[in-house]
Amino acid sequence: MIVGSESSSQVRGVRLGWSASGEGPLVLFAHGLGNDRWTLERTGLLDWSAIPAAGRRLVRFDARGHGTSTTGSHPLDPDQY
């Protein structure tokens, strides 16, 4: 498991959880529906360590309503936007 910084940011009324490791050009990971930023690593399907080792900054975040991110008070139905 990659050890790096973990934090969260407030974005449009939603708290988004994220983690970062490494230094250099950014590699951003956005997980699929029903997962969170740790799913592929926990299940052994992906080893992220090569990205920071290659001189890149890896940032993974939990999408709204996933992992440590909140859903916020805005409507969850896209038709209501």
N, C-alpha and C positions, 0 to 999 in steps of 0.2 A: 504494500500500500504506500502511496506517495505521501510524504509528510510535507505539509506546506501551511500556508495561512488559511484560516477559515473566517468568514465574516458574513455580513448581510448588509443589504442596502435597501433603503426605502425608495420605491419607484412607483409613482402614480397611485399611492395609497396601498401598495402591496410591499411586504417585506420579502425580498429575494435572497435566499441563502446561496452562497458561492464559496469556492475554494480556489486557491492559486498556488502554483509552485513553479520554480525555475525563473530564469531571466532571459530576455531576448525578445524576438518577434513573437507576437501573440498567436496562440492556437486556442480557439474558443470551442468548447464542446457543449452542444445543446442535446439533451437526451430525448428519447421518444416518449410517446404517450404511455402513461402507466408506470414509468420508471422514475428514478431520481439520478442525481449526479454520481452516485456510488454504485448503482446496480451492476454495471458491467464488470467492475473491479471486484465486488463482493462475490459474484457468481464465478469468477475466474475466467470470464470470457475475454477480458482485455487487461493488459498490463500497460499502464500509462507511463511507466518510468523512462521509456525511451525518448519521450518528448522533451522533458527537462534536460535529460542527458545529452540531447542533440543541440542544446543551447536555445531552447524555446521556452516561452512562458505559457504554461497551460492554465487556463481558467475554465472551470466547470461550474455551472449554476443549476439550481433547481427552478424549473418553470413554475409559474403561478399555480398554487394548490398542490405541489409535489414536494416531497422531502421536507425540508425545513422552511419552504416558502409558504406564505399565507395566501388566501384567496382574495382578501380585500373586501371592500364594500360595493364595488362596481358589479353590474350584472354579469353572470357567467354565460349568458346566452348571447352569442355574437350578434343576433338579430336586434338586440336591444341597444346596440351602440349607434 
